[in-house]
Amino acid sequence: MSTVTHKEYGFSVLVTGFVRMWRGFLPFLLVAVVNAAVQASLLRLPWWWVAVGTSAAVLLVAFALTAHIAVRSVSQRSGFADLAGVDLLRFCLWVAGWTIVVNVGLMFYWYPGLVLLALTPYVPVAAAAGARNPLAANFGAIRARPARWLVTVLITLAVILVVWLLTALTSYFIGGWIAAFSAWLLIGVVAAWLLTAWAALYLSTQ
């Protein structure tokens, strides 16, 4: 039986995430802009392996910082100084492994990766929140609020699809550095929103 006694969200998890993400607006914006600028600038590198490695490393750090601020934003405001509070090594180890598994799943057509993503959405926020075992915390959170998990997963996947289409259209019609920067900036902002929403739902199961 669930021992959940409080909720960190209102009638909609996604609406709550959108409202509360503004508590961390400045650090979210800084991380999104820096990541977008780095990712776009890597298009000019002549060595693809350096570009891929640098892109992955910067993206992982940006993900860690965004998830950390998302967890804080559920209950309080955040500033630039709060970016220093993230446990980068621990987060990156968990999330790097999670990302590899999900991407391997996506390589087998598309549905295995989507199923893995749908079954483990709490892993990044659980890692950012300091859970001893983010994977176990993920399944515990699903069991605590299964209906909210399912609804939020379906909406999240729809949002990801829309963002993917928008970035593809931007790359097709604009192209170059401007398109890359715009696409990554959009991804950063949407990631802040979704992570804050999932953080609110996760903290409601603790």
C-alpha positions in Angstrom: 0.0 0.0 0.0 1.3 3.4 -0.9 2.3 5.7 2.0 2.2 8.9 -0.2 0.7 11.7 1.9 1.3 14.8 -0.2 1.3 16.0 -3.8 3.7 18.5 -5.4 1.4 19.1 -8.4 -2.1 20.4 -9.2 -4.7 19.0 -11.6 -2.0 18.6 -14.3 1.6 17.5 -13.8 2.7 19.2 -17.0 1.0 22.5 -16.1 2.7 22.4 -12.7 6.0 21.7 -14.3 5.6 24.7 -16.7 4.6 27.0 -13.8 7.4 25.9 -11.4 10.2 25.9 -14.0 10.2 29.7 -13.9 11.5 29.4 -10.3 14.8 28.4 -11.9 14.5 30.5 -15.0 18.0 32.1 -14.9 20.1 28.9 -14.4 17.8 27.0 -16.8 18.4 29.7 -19.4 22.2 29.9 -18.8 22.5 26.1 -19.2 20.3 26.0 -22.3 22.1 28.9 -24.1 25.6 27.6 -23.3 24.8 24.1 -24.4 23.1 25.4 -27.6 26.1 27.6 -28.4 28.6 24.7 -27.9 26.5 22.2 -29.9 26.1 24.7 -32.8 29.8 25.6 -32.8 30.8 21.9 -33.1 29.4 21.9 -36.6 32.5 23.7 -37.7 35.0 21.1 -36.3 36.8 19.1 -39.0 37.2 16.1 -36.7 33.9 14.3 -36.3 35.0 12.1 -33.4 36.1 15.2 -31.4 32.8 16.8 -32.2 30.8 13.8 -31.1 32.8 13.3 -27.9 32.6 17.0 -26.9 28.9 17.1 -27.8 28.1 14.1 -25.6 30.1 15.4 -22.7 28.6 18.9 -22.8 25.1 17.5 -23.3 25.5 15.2 -20.3 26.7 18.0 -18.0 23.8 20.2 -19.2 21.4 17.4 -18.5 22.7 17.0 -15.0 22.5 20.7 -14.3 19.0 21.0 -15.7 17.8 18.0 -13.7 19.3 19.4 -10.5 17.6 22.8 -10.9 14.4 21.1 -11.9 14.3 19.2 -8.6 15.0 22.4 -6.7 12.4 24.3 -8.6 9.6 22.1 -7.4 9.8 23.7 -3.9 12.0 26.8 -4.1 13.6 29.3 -6.3 17.1 28.8 -7.8 19.9 31.1 -8.9 23.2 30.7 -10.6 25.0 29.7 -7.4 22.7 26.6 -7.1 24.3 25.1 -10.2 27.3 24.3 -8.1 25.3 21.9 -5.9 25.0 19.1 -8.4 26.8 15.8 -7.9 28.0 15.5 -11.5 29.9 12.3 -11.3 27.2 10.3 -9.7 24.5 11.7 -11.9 26.5 11.2 -15.1 27.3 7.6 -14.2 23.6 6.7 -13.8 22.3 8.8 -16.6 25.0 7.8 -19.1 24.1 4.1 -18.5 20.4 4.9 -18.8 21.0 6.8 -22.1 23.0 4.0 -23.6 20.4 1.4 -22.8 17.6 3.6 -24.2 19.5 4.3 -27.4 20.4 0.7 -27.9 16.7 0.0 -27.6 15.9 2.7 -30.2 18.4 1.1 -32.6 16.1 -1.9 -32.8 13.4 -0.3 -34.8 11.9 2.3 -32.4 9.5 0.7 -30.0 12.0 -1.1 -27.6 13.6 2.3 -26.9 10.3 4.0 -26.4 9.2 1.2 -24.0 12.4 1.5 -22.0 12.0 5.3 -21.9 8.4 5.0 -20.8 9.3 2.6 -18.0 12.2 4.6 -16.7 11.2 8.3 -16.8 12.1 9.0 -13.2 15.7 7.9 -13.4 17.2 11.4 -14.2 15.2 13.2 -11.5 15.8 10.4 -9.0 19.5 10.6 -9.6 19.4 14.4 -9.3 17.4 14.1 -6.1 20.0 11.9 -4.5 18.3 8.6 -4.6 20.6 5.7 -3.6 19.4 3.6 -6.5 17.6 5.8 -9.1 16.4 2.7 -11.0 14.7 1.2 -7.9 13.4 4.7 -7.0 11.9 4.9 -10.5 9.9 1.7 -10.2 8.8 2.7 -6.7 7.5 6.0 -8.0 5.6 4.2 -10.8 3.9 1.9 -8.3 3.0 4.9 -6.0 1.1 6.8 -8.7 0.6 4.6 -11.7 -2.2 6.5 -13.3 -0.3 9.8 -13.2 2.8 8.1 -14.5 0.9 6.7 -17.5 -0.8 9.9 -18.4 2.4 11.9 -18.0 4.4 9.5 -20.1 1.9 9.7 -23.0 1.9 13.5 -23.0 5.7 13.6 -22.6 6.2 11.4 -25.7 3.8 13.6 -27.7 5.7 16.7 -26.7 9.0 15.0 -27.6 7.5 14.1 -31.1 6.4 17.7 -31.6 9.9 19.0 -30.6 11.6 16.5 -33.0 9.4 17.6 -35.9 10.1 21.3 -35.1 13.8 20.8 -35.0 13.7 18.8 -38.2 11.8 21.5 -40.0 14.2 24.2 -38.7 17.2 22.2 -40.0 15.5 21.7 -43.3 14.3 25.3 -44.0 17.1 27.3 -42.3 20.1 25.0 -41.7 23.6 25.9 -40.5 24.6 27.4 -37.2 21.4 29.4 -36.6 19.2 26.3 -37.1 21.4 24.2 -34.8 21.5 26.9 -32.1 17.7 27.4 -32.3 17.0 23.7 -32.1 19.2 23.1 -29.1 17.8 26.1 -27.3 14.3 24.8 -27.8 15.4 21.3 -26.6 16.9 22.9 -23.5 13.8 24.9 -22.6 11.5 21.9 -23.2 13.8 19.7 -21.1 13.6 22.1 -18.2 9.8 22.0 -18.4 9.5 18.2 -18.6 12.2 17.5 -16.0 10.5 19.9 -13.6 7.2 18.2 -14.2 8.7 14.7 -13.6 10.5 16.0 -10.5 7.2 17.3 -9.1 5.6 13.9 -9.7 8.6 12.0 -8.3 8.7 14.1 -5.2 5.0 13.4 -4.7 5.8 9.7 -4.3 8.5 10.2 -1.6 
